[in-house]
Amino acid sequence: MLLNLPILPAPLTVGQTFVQELVRGKLLEHLLASLWRVAASTVLAVLTAAPAGLLLGQSARLNRIFSPLIYLLYPVPKVVLVPIVLLFFGIGDFPKIIIIFLVLFFQILVLVRDQAAAIRPELIQSVRSLGAGRRGLFRFVYLPASLPAILTALRQSVGTAVAVLYVAELFATQRGLGYYIYLNGSTLFNYPAMYAGIVALSLMGLGLYFGVDWLERRLCPWQTAH
Amino acid sequence: MIEFVSLTYAYPDGQTIFKDFSWGVQRAESWVVLGPSGCGKTTLLILLAGLRAPLAGQVLIDGKPLLRPRPHTGLILQDYGLLPWATVRENAALGLRIRTFYGPDGKHAPDEFQPAQDVDPWLSRLGLAPFSDQYPGQISGGQRQRTAIARTLALQPDLLLMDEPFSSLDAPTREGLQRLTLELWREQSLTLVTVTHSIEEAAVLGEKILLLGQPPNTTPAVVENPGGADAEFPDSPGYFALVRDLRRRMAAIE
């Protein structure tokens, strides 16, 4: 009896609805809107958190000054900031991007910082003895060393980022998978479409994981070549 | 070629390692710095490389005070000196790439430096050609040290500094690399300074052996070993006598 409830449609029904919604409906549009938000916040987070992490990892003094602040902010679930961010940045894509950015920023910052701080002094001395100054060390040591940390941070954050994306898309928008799932599940009671949205969300997460793996094989071949 | 003039150096925690220490090395000599751990032998090499500055006194190379790493000095450390994300060929070319990156400015690269990245002759010379596309994590310790040697020699140094270069290797690999080092030392007319805690390595590589004791070191204790650095020396009675003598002196220090 439980299985016949409309809130639990058969997988086949969900599959059919998924294809229909994707081809004829607006699901693809919502998916792309969500994907754009995730991609934009990822680029923004990498471009800001990686240099900041490198700086803190290289300078014990800066790290002493900033790490209390980081550890204070890092554990705060960024979802709680949704109302504040919406208040400050209004409607549109930007506040959603900022929320996901905050999730990714701290994860990347901490991992890149630890990676930069863990570079062996012997390696630094060797490369300095080859003639590298500050710029050379950055280009030939710190930058390539931080790449795996960035990718690890991204992989670890995909789940959280998608969860936060969903919450962020509940507010002040009519585009995105969060909006689509909520609309179909709680307003239109179109459960097969709601599940189709959930499938799209999980496929997007899967795609992001694959994307990170692909980048890792391309950018860090030494990690997989054993 | 190298002159330590009344040099004084202390660790940041205040422990004095060298106090009014004077010492000299002639061009094309092969020196070994021997001593127990904590005697300051690595510190001596770091000072020689220009990676640290003395608190007082001077390090002179070719009569000029050493203020920063010098383009014609090569440094090889025990391990961890290779970029784990770069292949053997890329690691060997790293010094040349850094020079190309800065250009011939006389500081990071010699004034007469011509941008070049061809390290293949060095890879073949050191038997690394078959591994040139592999990463440091995929090759043996001996091959990693060969890569470090190729990288350093590709820069055509006149002074080569090595810190415990072979101590993590097994005996046959170590002996092979010691022979190779001496061969290259002669062929490239290098000045060689090797730091080690191994008495046998000191006897094999050093024409002159500088013994360091418990710090602070004030006057250098030098053991002459004119037969050392000779291919047949390790099989001669002189070698065993020297090893015995060094062992006695080391025991007296500790």
Chai-1 contact restraints between the chains, C-beta under 6 A:
chainA,res_idxA,chainB,res_idxB,connection_type,confidence,min_distance_angstrom,max_distance_angstrom,comment,restraint_id
A,R120,B,Y80,contact,1.0,0.0,6.0,A-B,restraint_1
A,E122,B,L77,contact,1.0,0.0,6.0,A-B,restraint_2
A,E122,B,Y80,contact,1.0,0.0,6.0,A-B,restraint_3
A,E122,B,G81,contact,1.0,0.0,6.0,A-B,restraint_4
A,L123,B,Y80,contact,1.0,0.0,6.0,A-B,restraint_5
A,Q125,B,L51,contact,1.0,0.0,6.0,A-B,restraint_6
A,S126,B,L77,contact,1.0,0.0,6.0,A-B,restraint_7
A,S126,B,G81,contact,1.0,0.0,6.0,A-B,restraint_8
A,R128,B,P69,contact,1.0,0.0,6.0,A-B,restraint_9
A,S129,B,A49,contact,1.0,0.0,6.0,A-B,restraint_10
A,S129,B,P69,contact,1.0,0.0,6.0,A-B,restraint_11
A,S129,B,L75,contact,1.0,0.0,6.0,A-B,restraint_12
A,L130,B,G95,contact,1.0,0.0,6.0,A-B,restraint_13
A,L130,B,I98,contact,1.0,0.0,6.0,A-B,restraint_14
A,G131,B,P71,contact,1.0,0.0,6.0,A-B,restraint_15
A,G131,B,I98,contact,1.0,0.0,6.0,A-B,restraint_16
A,G131,B,R99,contact,1.0,0.0,6.0,A-B,restraint_17
A,G131,B,H108,contact,1.0,0.0,6.0,A-B,restraint_18
A,G131,B,A109,contact,1.0,0.0,6.0,A-B,restraint_19
A,A132,B,I98,contact,1.0,0.0,6.0,A-B,restraint_20
A,G133,B,H108,contact,1.0,0.0,6.0,A-B,restraint_21
A,G136,B,I98,contact,1.0,0.0,6.0,A-B,restraint_22
A,G136,B,F101,contact,1.0,0.0,6.0,A-B,restraint_23
A,P144,B,W85,contact,1.0,0.0,6.0,A-B,restraint_24
A,W222,B,W85,contact,1.0,0.0,6.0,A-B,restraint_25
A,W222,B,Y135,contact,1.0,0.0,6.0,A-B,restraint_26
A,A225,B,Y135,contact,1.0,0.0,6.0,A-B,restraint_27
